[in-house]
Amino acid sequence: MSSGPRTPFKNPVVEWVDSRLPVFTLMSKEYGVFPTPKNFNYFWNFGAIAMFMLITMIVTGITLAMHYAANTGIAFDSVERIMRDVNYGWLLRYIHMNGASFFFIAVYVHIFRGMYYGSYKQPREILWIFGVVIFLLMMATAFMGYVLPWGQMSYWGATVITNFFTAFPVVGNPIFELLAGGFSVDNPTLNRFFALHYLLPFVIVGVVFLHIWALHVVGSNNPSGIEPKTEKDTLPFHPYFTMKDSFGLVVFLVIYAVYIFFMPNALGHPDNYTPANPLVTPAHIVPEWYFLPFYAILRAINFDIGIPFTDIVIIEAKLGGVLAMFGSIAVLFVMPWLDRHPVRSARYRPLYRIGLLLFVVAVLGLGKMGGMPADSPLFGGFTTTHLSQILTAYYFAFFLVGLPLLGRIEKALPMPESIHDSVLACDKPKECGA
């Protein structure tokens, strides 16, 4: 069966392989001559950075798994042995531990870029959905990985989060028992979490493959949100954007290395360096920083929802918090259908830009509130819970009210005719708003 016309390679070994299995032709087509919008900025680096971090986490994770013991009696000690006795074990653990945070940093910036430039809009809805699925799988993987050191915060974090499932009527307790492997968090829980933590990254790789496949079908979005019309609008991916991605990756890795070598525990919690003790509850149980906004949303719902002027409760506070937490992720799936505005990029949508930047402020505020004890006083009688409720309300209002409303009423600014024109316009300061 012929694979179609193929350009021969000069390297005889590469040519011999490619003539029998055209993998190099495929790579050249998808990552070499692939036409890419010429106006990419450095926000587009974070997709490649996230891919690099995923590979780093898998390689270091496999190596650490060779020395880790998934048993509640020795799990904490096995981690200490990795740090002290395994050759370069300390380095592997710090790369992996801080890598989770930097992986989430790259993905959060990647998500923000998609929201700011409208990368979720038609025809990239499937691409966006695969991205949200990757985000969910990352969250599950990171949560299970945080349990493995079996420190105080590992144990109590697992206890708190798994118990949230009991809020669901009928199915809640069976789900909890399935996750925990019993009626409480114990050795079966650790074994299950270790197995899933090892497995899920490979599931992520599979979804990433689909994500990239969808990207190469519909093509990349760009800062102007205009589809390429002619060859003048694009450049081959290599060498232009491979070099740009490489530069961005080097800068990212320098910052990553600073954390690994100079402040490896800055993003962790000191309680997790104490062995897990079911009889001693930490004063303040908090998840890792990348979960804090969602944790704050969960705690913000501290009231029952029922029929007004009656004692009938429809949704209890615990269930309401869990639904709000899961809903804060689920709403991302339907974002392409909530925002029906024909213009993609926030560059030409001033009202949407303001709303999105306020959304970012709300998420950062929720992260801060999630890291503080519930009902901590802020000023007067105003507490962290009150502020979390306000920020949570804006979080959902942005998606459910703001996007549909702006899709109807917002008037976009004048847009360039093509990507080529937008690039040339930025060579003229007056036309760029400078």
C-alpha angles and dihedrals in degrees: 000000000000120000093206131253114343131189110229118239122232094224106085095212093049090045092050092052095041094050088059100032111016096211093131091051088052092050091048091050096047101035106017115043093013105135110243127184107264096221098068114143129201093277086077090063093074095075090061090042091053090050090052091049091050091054091046092051093049095048095046092041093055090049093048091048089062090066102031123100115209096210125111091224096058107013094100092046092048090057090050089050089053089053096047111024109026114087107259088349090138090056094048092050094047091048090051097041096048090035089069090059094045091046089056091046090055092046094047090052089046090053092047090051090052092050095044096049097035098246089155094065128101125327093021100060094115090047089054093046092053088051092054090048089054089050092052092048089049091053092050092047094048093048092052091045091053089058095055100079086060095216124147095275091044093055098041093041089055090047094051097043097044091048090059088074089065087071090075112091118242097350098047100085095044089051091050093049090048091053097041096039090227143012096304141022107279143121096320088054092053092048092050094046091049092051093047093043089055094045104042097066088063089050087052089053089054093051090045087056089054090045091054092043090055089047092055091048097053098024130231125303117229139207092270093049090225121133115239111260104178139014088265089070095060144052129197111267091235127087098001102054098026086062092045091049090047092053092048091047092052091052090048092049092051090058090043090052091051089059094044096051105027108028108011095157098045093101096043133079121253092220089067090069088068117081115255114270118184090197096057118062116201115242092240122020112204134164125227116297094258090062096046098096091054091044089054091051089052093051093044091072098074096144135078120247115221147135110306118251091014136085092238112123117201100175122020119221095253093052091043091055093049092048091049092049094050091039091057088065097035092057089065090066092062097040093106090060096042093057108058098163110132093224116079108191123074086217087082098033108071096176093048090048092055091046092050094048089051087049089056090050089050092051092049090048091051089051090054092047091048090057093053127076114269116266093012108164116251104173132336108336092331113116139185089261092057092050091046089054092052093048092045090052090053091046092060095034090058091060103031101037110014100049097048091043095048089047088064105037109026117105114209125225119249111286130209118255094239144000089258090056092049091053092049091047090060088061087064109067095201092056092047094056093249 
